[in-house]
């Protein structure tokens, strides 16, 4: 189902829920740290798996609004961002595992979006905040490939249930603005896979900015080639330029990460290598918290080039739903339960903001040029 079929009329009104203060939301995320805040990352409901009065796409969207407040016209998560455009140049190597036209030698136009996790469109930039890159590949004959990636090596939750439980455990206390340590400890005791994933994330500290981050599609997919052979695949984008540790460049300002991105693109196009990691029998395809062994074969499928960034507005990435289940022929979903969950909550967020009045994005690219 394409994004355009998911409706553009406002959804029914939802019951009012008390909002936490902006300060409490920010302090709570800071207390949990970049690792904890990653979970406020956009998963929700796998259709039919939960009671309708508990875990639904609407319930998760309501939860984001409760934590961050309601900001009409903006995404419920990864609200702060800029649009981008460029192209992907395939070298043909990816056709070994997939018949998708995007991997055939040649150039494919791309619409992209750089973002920071969280539901505050004007939140101050912070190095530990999870960075996102959404891409829409415009393939021949109207076909599309959409993917949403983040700069973490693994996700923190294996199931939508675990994600929801962690969001509740991380709720800031009104008195302190920080999560209840006992609730968080109890959650981690019940979800050892999340504790392990947090340890993996901590071994991969963030880089200096958007331009030198590696972006990972944390879920596994299934790729099928022209011969009909199917293999599990995970993909990532590795920066082609030099990488600096976070905090090594002093860029003061509320939007310093976005300001640096704008400056980098203005100087020269940014490039990443698209790497396809091929799984082996027994590698988990239903667990985004578990990294595959480091000796798995990778295929360098080509180069993503971003040569323009723009303020979010009508007609660019502002209006794109980066649904991970919009896939071309040759790429299919795996058995990871988070894929249908992400698709459902992204659709809910899109439907809500599509029917709301729009306000200018706080990140004004043209103002900085």
N, C-alpha and C positions, 0 to 999 in steps of 0.2 A: 504494500500500500504506500503510495507516495504521500508526501507531506501535505500536498494540496487537497487530498481527500479527507483530511482529518478535521475539517470544519474550521470556520473562521468566525462563527457567532459566539457571543459570550456564553459561558457555561452557567448553569443555575447557581444562584447564590448559595454560599456555604455558611454554616453557623458561625457566628462571631467567636473568635478565640482570643483570650488576652495575649497581648504582645509583650515580649521581653523588651527592655530598653536596648537601644543601639549599643550603648556602652557595655551592657551585660553580655550582649552577643559577641562583641569584639573581645572582651576580656575572657569570656569562656573559651573561645576558639584559641586565644593565645595561651591559655592555661593548658589546654590539651596539646597545643603545639602544632606544628605543620603536619605531623603524622596524624593526630587526631582529627584535625580539620579536614584532612583528605576525605574522610568518610562522609562529610556533608557534601558528597560529590555527585549525587544524581542517580541513585538507584531507587527502586521502589518495589513494585508489585509484579509478581509473575501470575498472570491471569488464572484465576480459579484455585490458587494454592492456599488462600487465606480466607477467613470469614469476611464477608462483604462489609461488616460494620467495623472492621479493624484495619487491615492493610489493603488499601486500594490506592490507585494513582492519585485520586483526589485527597485521600488522607495524607499522603506524603507531601503533596503540594501544600496542603494546609499546614503541615508541620514546618516546612521551610518558611512559610509566611509568619508563623508564630515566633520562630527564632529570630528572623531578620526583619520582620515587618513586611507589609505589602508595598511593593514598588511597581505601580502600574506600568505596563508596557515592557518590563524587563523580565529576563529569565529568572525562575525561582532559584536557580543555582548557577554559578558562573555568570553572575549578573554583570560584572565589570569586564568590558572587553573592547576590542577593536576589530573591524573587518579587514580582511586581507585578500589579495588575489595574486595569481601567478600561474604556474604550469608544472606538470610532471612530465619528465622526459624518461621514457622507459627504454632500457637497453635490450630487452627481449629475454633476459635471463629468467624472469618470473614465469614465462610460459611453460617452464619445466613442470611447475606444480599447478598452474591455473590457466584455463582458457579465457579468462576475463580479458576483454579487449584493452583494458588499461595497461596490461603487461606486454602487449605487442610493441615492437619498436616504433617510437614516434612520440609526439607531444600531445598532452591532454590538458585543457584549461582547468583551473582549480579556483574555487572560492573557499576562503578560509576564515578562521576567527581565532585570535589569541585571547585568552581570558584567565581570570583568577577565580578560584573556588570561593563560594559564599554567595549570599543573596543580597549583599549591599552593593549597589552599582557605583557608589562613591567611596567605598572603603579605602583607607590608605594602603598603598602597596607595602608588602612585607616579604622579605626574601623566602621565609619558610612556607608561605602560602602556596598551595598546589596550583601549578600552571597548566592550562589546557590549550590544546590546539585541535579545533574541529576542521574537517576538510570535506568538501563536496567536489568529486571528480565528475566533470561534464563529459560523458562518454558519447559515442556515436549513437544515432537513432533514438535519442532521448533517454538512454539508459544512464543510471547514476550509481555512484559508489559514495556512501557517506560514512565517515568514521570520526569518532571522538576519542582523543587520546589525552593522557596526562603525563606529567614528568615524574611519576613514581614507577618503580620497577615491579610492584605488585599492588593489588588492591587489598584493602584491610578486612573485607568480609567475603565469606564464601557464598552466603545465601541472602536473599532479601530479608528473611527473618532476622539474621544476624545484624544486618545493616540497621534495621529499624530499632533493634534492642540497643545498639551502640549509640544511636542518636538520642534515645531516651536517657541512657546512662550519662551522656555528655552534657545534658541540659544544665546550664549555669544556675547556681543557687542565687536567689535574689540578694541574700546578705553579702555574698562574696564575689559574685560574678564569675565563679569558677565551678566546675563540676564537683559533685559530691564524690570524694575519693573512695568512699566505701562502695558506692554504686558502681564506679568504674572498676574497682578491684574485683567486685563480684562478677561484673560482665566479663572481664578478661579470664577469670577462673572458669567460667562456663564456655568461653570461646577461645581455647588455646590457639586456634588457627590465626586469630587476630593478633594475639601476642607475638606469634612467630612472624607474621607479616610486618608488624611494627618494627621488629628487630632488623628485618631485611631493609626496610625503608631507611632506618637510621644509618645503615652502612652506605647509603647513597645520598649524601648531602646535596642540596640544590646548587646549581651553578649560578653564575652572576646575573643571568637574565633570560628572557624568552629566547633570544637569538642563539644561545649556546646550550640550550636544554635538549636532552633526549626525550622524545615523546613516545609513549608506549600504549598500544591498544591491548589492554590487560587481558581481555577475554580471548579464548581460542576460537578459531573458525575452521571450516573445512574447505579446502581448495581442491578442485577437480580439473585435470588437464584434458587436452584433446583426445587422449587415449582412454579416458574414463577412469584414470587412477585418482584416488582421493587420499589426501594426507591432512593431518592437523597442522595448522599454521598459526603463529602469532606474529604480528608485525610491529615495527618500531621505526622511528625516524631519528637518525643519528646526525648531529650537526657536522657539516663539512669543514667548518672553520675552527679556529682555536677555542678551547674551553677554559674558562676561569672559574675558580671556586666562588661561591656566593660571598658577598661582603668585601670582595677585593677591589671593587670600583665604587667610588663615592659619588652617588648621584642623589643629592638631597631633593626632597619634594614629595608631595603626596602621591604623585603618579610616577615615581622614578623608574619603575620597571617598564611601564609603557613609554615613558619619555625616551628611555634608552633604546627600546625597540624601534620607535619612530626614527630616531637618529641613525641607527644602524641601517635601516632600509633606505633611508635617504642617501646614505653614503654609497651603498652598493647592494645588489640583491642578496638575500640570504638563501642558503642552500642546505638541504639535509639529504642523506642517503636513505632510501627506503629499503629496510632489511626485513626479509621474510625468514623467520626461524621455523624450521621444519621439525615437528615432533616425531617421536618414535612410539611404537606400541607400548602402552603402559603409562605414557606421560599423561598427566591429568588434563582433561579438556573441560571439566566442569568445576574447576576450582581456581579462581583468579587470585587467591592468596598464595598459591604454590608456584614458585618459579620452576621452569624446566631446567634440567642440568646444563651447566655452562658449555658442555662439549657438543650441544646440538648444532647441526649444520645450519648456516645462514646463507641466504641468497641475496646478493645485492641487486635489486630489481630496477634501480634507476635513481634519478635525482629530482627532488622537489625544490622548486625555485619560487620564492616569494619576493616579488619585485614592487609591491605596493601595499600600503596600509591606509585605511580611511576611517573616519568617524562613522560609527554605526548609524545607518539611516535607511530609509525605504529603498528597496532594490538591491541591497547588498546582504552581507551575512547576518544582519540584524534579524531578517525574516526567514532564516534557514533553521530548520530543525535537524540537528545532526544525529538523526536516528541511526543507531548502529546496525539495524536490521534492513536498511535500504542497501541492498547488495546487488552487484551485477552477476550475470550468469558466469559460473566458474568459482564463485565464493558463496559459501552457505554458513548459516549459524551452526555452532556446535551444540552440545548438550548443557552448556553453562546456563544455569537458571537466571543469572544476572542479565543476560541479553534481553530476554523478553521483559524483564523488570525495567531495565533502562528505557527500552522502547516505549513502554506504557507510560512512565512518568514524564519522559520527554514530550510525548504527545499531549499529556495533560497540561504541562507548563506552556507548550506552544498554543494550545487552544485558549487558555486563559489570557495570555498576553496579546494574542491576535485580536481579541475583542475589547482591549483596553486602550484608552488614550495614550499617545506616545509623548514622551518628554525627551529633550536632547540628552545624549550620552555625556556623562561627566568627562570622559576621555575625548578631548577635542583635538584630533590630529592636525587639522589645518591651523589651529591657533599656535601650535608649536613649530610651524614651518616658516 
